[in-house]
Amino acid sequence: MISYNSLTKGIKLSLSCLSYKLFLLLGLAYPISCHAQLSSSVTGATDYIWRGYSKSDGKPVAQANIDYSFKSGIYLGTFASTVNFADHTFENHSTLEFRPYLGFAYKLSDDWRFNTTWSRYIYDGKIFGQNADYNEFYFFSHFRDLITINLNFSENSYNQKHMSFNSEITGRYPITDSIEISSTLGYNKQKQALSYDYLYWNSGLTIHFSRNVGVDVRYYGGIHAATKKEGGMLSGEGMSSWQFHPHVVDNRIVFSITAGF
């Protein structure tokens, strides 16, 4: 069996942040005439819940996404969101997250689709005084539009020189043409960087008022899966020297509205 440490040592990438930004700009400049389909959206939400914890300190966020997809199956784009890591006492703290991505989608049959994606997390400042830009790699499998399995990992999570792994499964069911219910169950193995692993879940209702406007109401929950707090300290392991230890989200309702273009 391949050990966690051997995987950590075996995967090293040396591409610079500048390279990713240049690559994104070049990708977005690719002529639309090459059978590309452009889509974009803007979202307002009451919180930015991410794999068991909040990236906005429980406060509202604004988000946007732009995406090019080609008939070859290649797609690229970028996602952006406001963030709040509750580190205001640190200088140059981050307020924005940018997530350029590049991927390839393959349709095996009418029922099954697969895609793999590289993404780069880029922040406009630091998180608790440290640079936190990092890569992540995704592997998706989709059964119709009903079930999606997502496996992903980072070789250097939050630039803390540790790997992280995440797995989740999402189920969807259309009640009508404009109303859909969905749920997600996931496990975020990230205690080497954040001092916790997270078991998380959500369930909600999405209503499409028109072809381009939708509202989502979603319940989020989770637990610290691999460690426990006893007297304010972690049992079995000391806290990481980095001060970013986000508490697991607990029984939270999030409202969001999205407009697509």
KAJOMO-V397450 format. One record per residue. RES is the residue in one letter. SS is DSSP state (h for helix, s for strand, l for the rest). PSI is psi in radians with two decimals (999 if undefined). D_CENTER is the distance of its C-alpha to the mean C-alpha in whole Angstrom. Layout:
BEGIN
res: (RES RES)
ss: (SS SS)
psi: (PSI PSI)
d_center: (D_CENTER D_CENTER)
END
This chain:
BEGIN
res: (M I S Y N S L T K G I K L S L S C L S Y K L F L L L G L A Y P I S C H A Q L S S S V T G A T D Y I W R G Y S K S D G K P V A Q A N I D Y S F K S G I Y L G T F A S T V N F A D H T F E N H S T L E F R P Y L G F A Y K L S D D W R F N T T W S R Y I Y D G K I F G Q N A D Y N E F Y F F S H F R D L I T I N L N F S E N S Y N Q K H M S F N S E I T G R Y P I T D S I E I S S T L G Y N K Q K Q A L S Y D Y L Y W N S G L T I H F S R N V G V D V R Y Y G G I H A A T K K E G G M L S G E G M S S W Q F H P H V V D N R I V F S I T A G F)
ss: (l l l h h h h h h h l l l l l l h h h h h h h h h h h h l l l l l l l s s s s s s s s s s l l l s s l l s s l l l l l l s s s s s s s s s s l l l s s s s s s s s s l l l l l l l l l l s l l s s s s s s s s s s s s l l l l s s s s s s s s s s s s l l s s l l s l l l s s s s s s s s s s l l l s s s s s s s s l l h h h l l l l s s s s s s s s s s s l l l l s s s s s s s s s s s l h h h h l l l s s s s s s s s s s s l l l l s s s s s s s s s s s s l l l l s s l l s s l l l l l l l l l l l l l l l l l s s s s s s s s s l)
psi: (2.38 2.21 2.78 -0.72 -0.68 -0.60 -0.70 -0.74 -0.46 -0.26 1.89 2.24 2.48 0.25 2.41 2.81 -0.66 -0.68 -0.72 -0.72 -0.73 -0.72 -0.74 -0.80 -0.72 -0.68 -0.72 -0.34 -0.08 2.34 2.31 -0.36 -0.24 0.84 0.68 2.54 2.17 2.33 2.68 2.84 2.73 2.52 2.44 2.31 2.71 -0.14 2.79 1.49 2.29 1.86 0.76 -0.11 2.94 2.37 0.13 0.27 0.60 0.24 2.79 2.69 2.77 2.40 2.71 2.68 2.44 2.43 2.35 2.31 2.45 2.73 -0.41 -0.24 -0.19 2.42 2.69 2.80 -2.86 2.58 2.50 2.54 2.58 2.60 2.80 1.86 0.24 0.70 0.74 -0.32 -0.20 2.50 2.63 0.74 2.64 2.46 -0.19 2.51 2.26 2.40 1.37 2.60 2.73 2.31 3.07 2.28 2.48 2.25 1.94 -0.68 -3.07 -0.40 -0.53 2.32 2.61 2.60 2.67 2.52 2.42 2.42 2.63 2.20 2.08 2.26 2.57 -0.07 -2.61 2.88 2.01 0.79 0.10 2.54 2.33 0.30 2.48 2.89 2.74 2.56 2.28 2.57 2.06 2.54 2.40 2.26 1.90 -2.44 0.46 -0.69 2.35 2.28 2.26 2.08 2.30 2.79 2.78 2.43 -0.17 1.19 2.24 0.46 0.60 0.22 0.61 2.56 2.74 2.67 2.55 2.45 2.47 2.73 2.35 2.31 2.45 2.59 2.07 2.09 -0.78 -3.05 -0.36 -0.03 2.29 2.45 2.60 2.70 2.63 2.43 2.25 2.84 2.13 1.86 1.67 0.36 -0.40 -0.52 -0.66 -0.01 0.05 2.62 2.66 2.22 2.13 2.82 2.79 2.78 2.40 -3.09 2.30 2.28 2.19 1.93 -0.43 -3.09 -0.46 0.00 2.27 2.64 2.40 2.35 2.15 2.38 2.34 2.47 2.95 2.98 2.71 2.00 -0.68 -0.25 2.81 2.58 2.29 1.97 0.51 -0.01 2.75 2.41 2.44 -0.48 2.58 2.77 2.54 2.63 -0.43 2.45 0.08 1.75 1.28 2.33 2.56 2.47 2.42 2.01 1.17 2.42 2.28 2.30 2.45 2.66 2.34 2.36 2.21 2.69 999)
d_center: (28 26 25 22 24 25 22 21 24 24 21 21 20 22 21 21 18 21 21 18 19 22 20 18 21 23 21 21 25 25 28 27 30 29 28 24 23 21 19 17 16 16 15 16 15 17 14 10 9 6 7 11 11 11 10 13 16 17 18 17 15 15 13 14 13 15 16 19 19 23 25 25 21 20 17 15 14 12 10 11 11 14 13 15 15 19 20 23 26 24 25 23 20 17 16 14 11 11 9 12 11 14 15 18 18 21 23 25 27 27 25 23 20 18 16 14 12 12 9 10 9 12 14 17 18 18 17 20 22 20 18 15 13 12 11 9 11 10 13 13 16 17 21 22 20 20 18 15 14 11 12 10 11 12 15 15 12 12 16 17 19 18 16 13 12 10 12 11 14 14 17 19 22 24 27 28 27 25 24 21 20 17 16 13 14 12 13 11 14 13 17 18 16 15 19 17 16 14 15 13 14 14 17 18 20 19 22 23 26 26 25 23 22 20 20 17 19 17 17 15 17 16 18 18 19 21 22 24 26 30 31 28 28 26 28 28 27 27 24 22 24 21 21 17 17 15 17 16 15 19 20 18 19 16 18 16 18 17 20 19 22)
END
